[in-house]
Amino acid sequence: MALRSTGRTHWEGDLLTGSGTATLESGAAGPMTVTWKARTEDHGGLTSPEELIAAAHSSCFSMAFSSALAKNQTPPTSLDVTATATFVPGEGITTMELSVVGNVDGISEEDFEDLAETAKNGCPVSQALAGNVEITVEARLA
């Protein structure tokens, strides 16, 4: 069965001086204010589409990686994942950098890095960005 997830934004004003309020149908977060300035200059306590995509990517990758590690018979005790999206006005999102530090018993650093690469490629958010955004992953054991 497919699950549909919905986000909504109400925007007022023009691009440079206006603002929007983004909400998640689930109610898990928000409402969140989005502005052009938060997207291109300084978050200033607000968010941007790129920050929201980065949050989605970090959570998706952590799920894909924990699954890959479990299938390898080396389930993680913990994974700390950071995703950083770079937005260039006029170009869009140009890069997504994933970084993960894992607490995993019984695995070599090399195997950990290889499985991180596999998880990056298998993550549905990575797949949605593939071909449009350069995605890198840096993985290390704690």
N, C-alpha and C positions, 0 to 999 in steps of 0.2 A: 504494500500500500504506500502510495506517495504522500508525503506531508508537504503542504504548501506553507511557506513562511512569508509574511507580509510586513513591509515597512512603509511608512507614509511620511510625507513632508508637506507642510503648509508654508508657502513662501510669500512674502510681501515685499514689494519694492523692486528696484533694479538690481543687477548683478553686483555692482560695486558697493552700494550703500544699503541694500536690502538685507533681509535675514529670513531664515526659515526655522521651523520647529519640526524635528524628525521624531517620530515615535515608532515603537515596535508593537505590532499587534499583540504579542505575548505579554506585554507590560513588564518584561524583565528589566528594562532600562528606559530611561528617558522621563519626560521629554528632553530632547537634546537640541540646543540651538546651533545652527550652522550658518556661517557667513563666508564671503569671499576672503576677507582678511584672515580668518581662521584657517583658510585653505592655502593661502599664499604667503602670509607674513608671520603671524604669531597666533597660536591657538587661544591664548588669553582666556582659558577656562571654557572655551567653546570646542566644538568638534568639526570634523570635515568628512566628506565622503571617503577620502583616503584613509583616515584614521579608523573609520568604521570597517572598511575593507581589510585593513591590517589586523584589526581585532578578530574579524571573521576568519582570516587566513591563519592567525596564530592558533585559534581554537580548533580549526579543521585539521591543521598539520599535527597538532598534539594528539588528536584522536587517531589519525592515520599512523603516526609513528608509534603510539602505544600499542596499536593492533599489530603492526609489523614486528615489534619487539616481542610481543606475546607469542606470535606464530613462530618466532625464532627460539622459543623456550627460554627467553630472557626478559620476562615482563618488567617494566620499569617500577621502581619505588616512587620516583617522581621525575617529571620533565618540566623545565622552565623554558618557555618558548617566547621569543620576541619576534614580531614581524614589523618591519619598517618599510612603508611605502614612500616613494619619492614622487612628488607631483611637480611637473614643470608646466607653467601656464603656456597654452598654445600647443603643447605636445601631449599632455595627459600624464598618466602614471607611467613612469619610465622604468622603474625597478621596484622589486620587492625583495627585501633581504630577510631571510629567516635565520634565526640564531637559536640554538637549543643547547642547554646544559642538562645532562641526564644523570640521575642516580640509578644505575642499573648494575646488578651483580652478574658476574659470569660472562661478560662480553668484552672483547678487545676493542680498543679505540678504533681500529680499522673497520671492524664489523659494525660498530655503532655508526660510524660515518657513512658506510655503504647503505645501511638500513635507513638512515636519515634521508639520503638521496632518493631511495626507492619510495619512501613515504611522501617526499616532496612531489614526486611525479604522480603518485596515486591519489593525492588529496584532491577532492572535488573543486576546492577554490583554486588550487594551482592549475587544475585542468581548465577552469573557466578563464584564467588569465593567460594561459599558455599561448604562445604565438604573438601576443600583444605586449607582454611585459617580461623583462628579463628577471628570472627568479633564481636566487642563490640560496644555499643553505650552508651554515657553519655549525658543525656539531662537535661537542666535546663532552667527555665524562667528567662528573664532579670530582 
